[in-house]
Amino acid sequence: MPYRSQAIVQGWVDDYLAAHPEHSGAVAVLEKDFTPGPESGMVVVTLSNASTVTYIQPVESGGVANWLVTFEPRSEAFDLDAAGVSRLSSDLATIAGLCEFLQARTDEALAAVG
């Protein structure tokens, strides 16, 4: 997987958010590993209705590059009414769309390299 710095991933996320400005406050790019490598540029997504830590990160397995969404475990249950579930569904759709976008950008970068 080609090296992606925090700046490159931030650029990709900025491109996504330009087309989806309603989600701009919920997404941040962090440097997961402070040394250059394939695990740079973790994307953290804040859910509006759950305090679950959620992030998207690049993972390489068997030479295949994939962006995966991680939902960290919660210590407590939470209840939502129908409107809350609808907002959570919207959050999850945002995460899925951003993950697909990052995968497409990675696929394009890999195709350009070789």
SEGUGU-447491 format. One record per residue (C-alpha): residue in one letter; chain; x negated, y negated, z negated. Coordinates in steps of 0.05 Angstrom, whole numbers, plus 5000, padded with zeros to 4 digits. Last residue first. Layout:
<sites>
SITE   aa   ch   east   north     up
SITE    a    A      X       Y      Z
...
</sites>
This chain:
<sites>
SITE   aa   ch   east   north     up
SITE    g    A   4964    4993   5223
SITE    v    A   4962    4931   5182
SITE    a    A   5023    4899   5214
SITE    a    A   5066    4961   5202
SITE    l    A   5046    4961   5128
SITE    a    A   5064    4887   5121
SITE    e    A   5132    4899   5155
SITE    d    A   5146    4958   5109
SITE    t    A   5128    4915   5049
SITE    r    A   5174    4860   5072
SITE    a    A   5230    4911   5082
SITE    q    A   5219    4940   5013
SITE    l    A   5221    4871   4982
SITE    f    A   5287    4858   5017
SITE    e    A   5317    4925   4995
SITE    c    A   5296    4910   4923
SITE    l    A   5326    4840   4927
SITE    g    A   5392    4868   4953
SITE    a    A   5395    4922   4900
SITE    i    A   5379    4873   4844
SITE    t    A   5433    4825   4870
SITE    a    A   5484    4882   4875
SITE    l    A   5467    4900   4803
SITE    d    A   5480    4829   4780
SITE    s    A   5546    4828   4818
SITE    s    A   5566    4893   4784
SITE    l    A   5548    4862   4717
SITE    r    A   5594    4803   4734
SITE    s    A   5651    4852   4752
SITE    v    A   5638    4891   4688
SITE    g    A   5644    4827   4648
SITE    a    A   5710    4809   4683
SITE    a    A   5738    4878   4668
SITE    d    A   5719    4874   4595
SITE    l    A   5649    4892   4572
SITE    d    A   5624    4932   4513
SITE    f    A   5551    4942   4492
SITE    a    A   5513    5001   4464
SITE    e    A   5450    4989   4423
SITE    s    A   5376    5006   4427
SITE    r    A   5372    4995   4502
SITE    p    A   5325    5033   4548
SITE    e    A   5288    4996   4603
SITE    f    A   5322    4992   4670
SITE    t    A   5269    5001   4725
SITE    v    A   5282    4985   4798
SITE    l    A   5235    5016   4848
SITE    w    A   5197    4987   4908
SITE    n    A   5168    5041   4951
SITE    a    A   5103    5052   4989
SITE    v    A   5089    5123   5013
SITE    g    A   5017    5149   5009
SITE    g    A   5038    5206   4964
SITE    s    A   5067    5159   4913
SITE    e    A   5058    5084   4914
SITE    v    A   5099    5041   4868
SITE    p    A   5119    4968   4876
SITE    q    A   5159    4938   4819
SITE    i    A   5229    4914   4806
SITE    y    A   5248    4896   4735
SITE    t    A   5305    4901   4685
SITE    v    A   5302    4890   4610
SITE    t    A   5372    4906   4585
SITE    s    A   5404    4846   4551
SITE    a    A   5469    4856   4588
SITE    n    A   5519    4808   4618
SITE    s    A   5479    4758   4659
SITE    l    A   5424    4807   4677
SITE    t    A   5354    4776   4681
SITE    v    A   5313    4803   4738
SITE    v    A   5238    4812   4730
SITE    v    A   5196    4821   4793
SITE    m    A   5128    4853   4781
SITE    g    A   5075    4823   4826
SITE    s    A   5012    4864   4821
SITE    e    A   5017    4940   4817
SITE    p    A   4980    4954   4881
SITE    g    A   4916    4921   4859
SITE    p    A   4882    4857   4839
SITE    t    A   4867    4854   4764
SITE    f    A   4917    4819   4718
SITE    d    A   4965    4878   4722
SITE    k    A   5039    4862   4715
SITE    e    A   5032    4791   4743
SITE    l    A   5102    4764   4736
SITE    v    A   5154    4742   4787
SITE    a    A   5218    4713   4760
SITE    v    A   5292    4723   4779
SITE    a    A   5355    4701   4743
SITE    g    A   5353    4627   4755
SITE    s    A   5351    4633   4831
SITE    h    A   5411    4679   4837
SITE    e    A   5461    4628   4866
SITE    p    A   5407    4607   4916
SITE    h    A   5416    4670   4958
SITE    a    A   5383    4655   5026
SITE    a    A   5329    4612   4994
SITE    l    A   5327    4665   4939
SITE    y    A   5303    4718   4987
SITE    d    A   5249    4673   5016
SITE    d    A   5227    4652   4946
SITE    v    A   5222    4726   4927
SITE    w    A   5176    4739   4987
SITE    g    A   5134    4679   4969
SITE    q    A   5130    4701   4896
SITE    v    A   5108    4770   4921
SITE    i    A   5051    4737   4960
SITE    a    A   5032    4691   4902
SITE    q    A   5032    4748   4851
SITE    s    A   4983    4783   4895
SITE    r    A   5002    4841   4940
SITE    y    A   4949    4889   4961
SITE    p    A   4970    4933   5018
SITE    m    A   5000    5000   5000
</sites>
